[in-house]
Amino acid sequence: MQIKNLMSEDIITIDKDQNLSDALKLLRKHNVSRLPVTNNKQLVGIISERDIANKLGSSKYESMPASRLHISSVMVKDVITVPESMQLDEVAKIMLEKGIGSVPVVNEDKMVGIVSKADFVTLATGIAFDKITVKEIMSKDLTVVSPTERIVHARRQMIESNVGRLPVVDDDELVGMITSKDLMRAFIDFRKKVPEKYQKSQIKELLVEDIMSGNPTFVSKDMSITEISNIIMETGFNGLPVVEENNVVGIITQTDILRLIEKLES
């Protein structure tokens, strides 16, 4: 199958000279996690929730409001694109090798669509995926945080581990999840509520438990990939912790499913 048959043609873009506040409104309105960035209708970058969380949490920008940060200072400039005629497995391989969550699709240098990991997940249902279980493809090398750790520490853990979500564990028991989106919103709200002169000291008082999602959805290692894909599509979650006897034993993400599809397609 060619990627043009899977891509979304409804492309939501943002201009490089707009500010982060504009990006936040678009992300929230359209329920997407990343936006292609344009200049005079030409693709010049891409910006994601993770990019925003990383930037707003850095010491260089820790007290700067989102309205003063231009998209061009946060976006990833070296955008990888694929032609609409490229095969699914080839696109999946590029996304996995480059560690990217979406890729713009072009036809004769014009952006005609965008495809994300979430689009690939829609393919992971049916007989072939009924026979594959979570334990066969889940990530066992886990990075977790405790509810009493600072959110600046959680941000650093996400950057170092190159992940967009962390299980929150207390006494070996799963109590929540924290994502790049949670961090992004927390940093934005913090800037709005706390006067600039107090931000540097008070940011250290924000804890994971203050912003995490409690009562997280979790799955078992014996569930099928079809079941997992349906949960991801229904909830919009990018990843789900795998729990056995109240202990977190792994996590299954859109990336794991993308890797499986790439393997099966090739």
C-alpha positions as CSV (number, residue, x, y, z in Angstrom):
1,M,0.0,0.0,0.0
2,Q,1.2,3.5,-0.8
3,I,1.3,6.1,1.9
4,K,-1.2,8.3,0.1
5,N,-3.8,5.7,1.0
6,L,-3.2,6.1,4.7
7,M,-2.2,9.8,5.1
8,S,-4.5,12.5,6.3
9,E,-5.2,15.2,3.7
10,D,-6.7,17.6,6.3
11,I,-3.4,19.4,7.2
12,I,-3.4,21.9,10.0
13,T,-0.4,24.2,9.7
14,I,1.0,27.2,11.5
15,D,3.2,30.1,10.2
16,K,6.8,30.3,11.6
17,D,6.2,33.9,12.7
18,Q,3.2,33.1,14.9
19,N,3.8,32.5,18.6
20,L,3.4,29.5,20.9
21,S,0.1,30.7,22.2
22,D,-1.3,30.3,18.6
23,A,0.2,26.8,18.4
24,L,-1.4,25.8,21.7
25,K,-4.8,26.9,20.5
26,L,-4.5,24.9,17.3
27,L,-3.2,21.8,19.0
28,R,-6.2,21.9,21.4
29,K,-8.8,22.8,18.9
30,H,-7.9,20.1,16.4
31,N,-6.7,17.5,19.0
32,V,-3.4,16.9,17.3
33,S,0.1,16.6,18.8
34,R,2.1,18.3,16.1
35,L,1.9,21.0,13.4
36,P,3.7,21.5,10.1
37,V,5.3,25.0,10.1
38,T,5.1,27.1,6.9
39,N,6.6,30.3,5.5
40,N,4.7,31.7,2.5
41,K,2.9,28.3,2.2
42,Q,6.3,26.5,2.0
43,L,7.1,23.8,4.6
44,V,10.0,25.0,6.8
45,G,9.6,23.0,10.0
46,I,7.4,21.0,12.3
47,I,6.5,21.6,16.0
48,S,5.2,19.1,18.5
49,E,3.9,19.1,22.1
50,R,7.2,17.5,23.1
51,D,9.2,20.3,21.5
52,I,7.1,22.8,23.3
53,A,7.4,21.1,26.7
54,N,11.2,20.7,26.3
55,K,11.6,24.4,25.3
56,L,9.4,25.8,28.0
57,G,11.1,23.7,30.7
58,S,14.6,24.8,29.8
59,S,16.4,27.3,32.0
60,K,16.9,29.7,29.0
61,Y,13.2,30.1,28.5
62,E,11.8,29.3,32.0
63,S,10.3,32.7,32.6
64,M,9.3,33.7,29.0
65,P,5.6,33.6,28.3
66,A,4.4,31.6,25.3
67,S,3.1,34.8,23.6
68,R,6.7,36.0,23.3
69,L,8.1,32.8,21.8
70,H,7.9,32.5,18.0
71,I,7.3,29.2,16.4
72,S,10.6,29.5,14.5
73,S,12.5,29.4,17.8
74,V,10.9,26.1,18.9
75,M,10.3,24.1,15.7
76,V,12.4,21.4,14.3
77,K,13.8,22.8,11.1
78,D,15.2,19.7,9.3
79,V,11.9,18.3,8.2
80,I,11.9,14.8,6.8
81,T,9.2,14.3,4.1
82,V,8.2,11.3,2.0
83,P,6.6,11.1,-1.5
84,E,3.0,10.0,-1.7
85,S,4.0,7.0,-3.7
86,M,6.3,5.6,-1.0
87,Q,5.2,2.2,0.4
88,L,4.0,1.9,4.0
89,D,6.9,-0.2,5.3
90,E,9.4,2.3,3.9
91,V,7.7,5.2,5.6
92,A,7.5,3.2,8.9
93,K,11.2,2.4,8.7
94,I,12.1,6.1,8.2
95,M,9.9,7.1,11.2
96,L,11.5,4.5,13.4
97,E,15.1,5.2,12.4
98,K,14.6,9.0,12.8
99,G,12.5,8.7,16.0
100,I,9.7,10.9,14.6
101,G,6.0,10.7,15.3
102,S,4.8,12.0,12.0
103,V,6.0,12.9,8.5
104,P,4.6,15.3,5.9
105,V,3.7,13.7,2.6
106,V,4.7,15.6,-0.6
107,N,3.9,15.5,-4.3
108,E,6.3,17.5,-6.5
109,D,7.6,19.5,-3.5
110,K,4.0,20.4,-2.5
111,M,2.7,19.1,0.9
112,V,-0.4,17.0,0.2
113,G,-0.9,15.2,3.5
114,I,0.6,14.1,6.8
115,V,0.9,10.6,8.3
116,S,1.4,9.8,12.0
117,K,2.0,6.8,14.2
118,A,-1.7,7.0,15.1
119,D,-2.6,6.5,11.4
120,F,-0.5,3.3,11.4
121,V,-2.3,2.0,14.5
122,T,-5.6,2.0,12.5
123,L,-4.0,-0.8,10.4
124,A,-3.2,-3.0,13.4
125,T,-6.5,-4.8,13.7
126,G,-7.8,-8.1,12.3
127,I,-6.8,-11.7,12.2
128,A,-3.1,-11.2,11.9
129,F,-3.0,-8.9,14.9
130,D,-5.4,-11.0,16.9
131,K,-2.7,-13.7,17.1
132,I,0.0,-11.4,18.5
133,T,0.0,-10.5,22.2
134,V,1.3,-7.4,24.1
135,K,4.1,-9.3,25.7
136,E,5.6,-10.1,22.3
137,I,6.2,-6.4,21.4
138,M,5.9,-4.3,24.5
139,S,8.9,-2.3,25.8
140,K,10.3,-3.8,29.0
141,D,13.0,-1.3,29.6
142,L,10.9,1.2,31.6
143,T,11.6,4.7,32.9
144,V,9.3,5.6,35.7
145,V,8.9,8.5,38.1
146,S,7.4,8.8,41.6
147,P,4.5,11.2,42.3
148,T,6.6,13.3,44.7
149,E,9.4,14.0,42.2
150,R,9.5,17.5,40.6
151,I,8.1,18.0,37.1
152,V,11.5,19.4,36.0
153,H,13.0,16.0,36.8
154,A,10.2,14.2,34.8
155,R,10.9,16.5,31.9
156,R,14.6,15.6,32.1
157,Q,13.8,11.9,32.2
158,M,11.6,12.2,29.1
159,I,14.4,13.9,27.2
160,E,17.1,11.5,28.3
161,S,14.9,8.4,27.5
162,N,13.5,10.0,24.3
163,V,9.9,9.2,25.4
164,G,6.7,11.2,25.6
165,R,5.1,9.6,28.6
166,L,6.2,8.1,31.9
167,P,4.3,5.7,34.3
168,V,4.1,7.2,37.8
169,V,4.8,4.5,40.4
170,D,4.5,4.6,44.2
171,D,5.6,1.6,46.3
172,D,5.8,-0.4,43.0
173,E,2.2,0.4,42.3
174,L,1.0,2.3,39.2
175,V,-0.8,5.5,40.4
176,G,-0.7,7.7,37.3
177,M,0.8,8.7,33.9
178,I,2.5,11.9,33.0
179,T,3.0,13.0,29.3
180,S,4.6,15.7,27.3
181,K,1.2,17.2,26.9
182,D,0.8,17.4,30.7
183,L,4.2,19.1,31.0
184,M,3.4,21.6,28.2
185,R,0.1,22.6,29.8
186,A,1.7,22.8,33.3
187,F,4.5,25.1,32.1
188,I,2.0,27.3,30.3
189,D,-0.4,27.6,33.3
190,F,2.5,28.2,35.6
191,R,3.7,31.2,33.6
192,K,0.2,32.7,33.6
193,K,-0.3,32.3,37.4
194,V,3.1,33.0,38.9
195,P,4.8,36.5,38.7
196,E,8.0,36.3,36.7
197,K,10.2,37.2,39.6
198,Y,9.0,34.2,41.5
199,Q,9.0,31.6,38.7
200,K,12.6,30.4,39.0
201,S,12.2,29.4,42.6
202,Q,8.6,28.2,42.5
203,I,8.9,26.0,39.4
204,K,10.9,23.6,41.6
205,E,7.9,23.2,43.9
206,L,5.7,21.7,41.1
207,L,5.4,17.9,41.6
208,V,4.5,15.1,39.3
209,E,1.4,14.4,41.4
210,D,0.2,17.9,40.8
211,I,-0.2,17.4,37.0
212,M,-0.3,13.6,36.3
213,S,-3.4,11.7,35.2
214,G,-4.7,9.5,38.0
215,N,-6.5,6.2,37.6
216,P,-4.6,5.4,34.4
217,T,-5.9,3.0,31.8
218,F,-3.6,-0.1,31.8
219,V,-3.5,-3.4,29.9
220,S,-2.4,-7.0,30.5
221,K,0.5,-8.6,28.7
222,D,-1.8,-11.3,27.3
223,M,-4.1,-8.9,25.4
224,S,-4.0,-9.0,21.6
225,I,-2.6,-6.1,19.5
226,T,-6.1,-5.7,18.0
227,E,-7.5,-5.0,21.4
228,I,-4.7,-2.6,22.2
229,S,-5.1,-0.7,18.9
230,N,-8.8,-0.3,19.5
231,I,-8.1,1.1,23.0
232,I,-5.6,3.5,21.6
233,M,-8.0,4.7,18.8
234,E,-10.8,5.1,21.3
235,T,-8.9,7.0,24.0
236,G,-6.3,8.8,21.9
237,F,-3.6,7.6,24.3
238,N,-0.1,7.2,22.7
239,G,0.9,4.5,25.1
240,L,-0.5,2.2,27.7
241,P,1.3,0.7,30.8
242,V,1.3,-3.1,31.1
243,V,0.4,-4.3,34.6
244,E,0.7,-7.7,36.1
245,E,-0.3,-8.4,39.8
246,N,-0.3,-4.6,40.4
247,N,3.2,-4.2,39.1
248,V,4.2,-2.3,36.0
249,V,6.0,-4.8,33.8
250,G,6.2,-2.8,30.6
251,I,4.6,-0.3,28.3
252,I,3.1,-0.6,24.8
253,T,3.1,2.4,22.6
254,Q,2.3,3.5,19.1
255,T,6.0,3.1,18.3
256,D,5.9,-0.6,19.3
257,I,2.9,-1.1,17.0
258,L,4.6,0.9,14.2
259,R,7.6,-1.4,14.5
260,L,5.4,-4.5,14.3
261,I,3.7,-3.2,11.1
262,E,7.0,-2.3,9.5
263,K,8.2,-5.9,10.2
264,L,5.0,-7.5,8.9
265,E,4.8,-5.3,5.8
266,S,8.4,-5.8,4.8
